[in-house]
Amino acid sequence: MARKTKEEAERTRQQLVQAARQVFHECGVSRTSLEKIAKVAGVTRGAVYWHFANKADLFFAMREQVSLPLLTRLFSLLLAEGLTDPLEGIEQALNEFFYALEGRPEVRQIFEIMVSRCEYVDEFATVQADISKSALDFLGKMEVAYHRAQERGTLRHGLEPRIIALDTWAFSCGLFHNLLVGCPNEAWRRQIPEIIAAHIALRRR
């Protein structure tokens, strides 16, 4: 019986996380109440507070459900052991991210909520700090990958890993925002792997 109760509680929690993603995306975070999320999830408002302290806590859970597995995958590609050319790991990680953004609706919804449907004030100020930390973690691991490429002689002579990591990060942000606002040029969207390959080729010795 205890196991069933635990399973039911986890099922309710997942219903709430999925409902939060739906309502945050449709209404915006500031115009979303916990009552509305509870209604969409088909549970009581009390059930929300049983699992989450407040709306920010629910937002964190919603984000982590999608972003943590994705970041884990990206980091494993960036710093994969045994690569002859660590630049391949950077290229694979970038391709994986944009493939997820384009091909997985829940990933796209999460990023659209974070970028255009949330105001980072009051209790959500900590959310922005957490998002920034994830971006800086990605940047740091990318710099490590560029250092490895330099050590293995695959990085073009004269390039400084820290600077080109920042450049690749800025390049990725540009692609990301263009995709997120709905670039109307479908041919351009299909060429993202070639765009990424060209970016990495400029760094290869």
ZIFEN-V536791 format. One record per helix or strand. SS is the DSSP state (hx for helix, st for strand). FROM is the first residue (numbers start at 1). LEN is the number of residues. If there is no record, write none. Layout:
((SS/FROM/LEN) (SS/FROM/LEN))
This chain:
((hx/2/26) (hx/34/8) (hx/45/7) (hx/55/24) (hx/86/18) (hx/105/12) (hx/122/30) (st/155/1) (hx/161/20) (hx/186/5) (hx/192/10) (st/204/1))
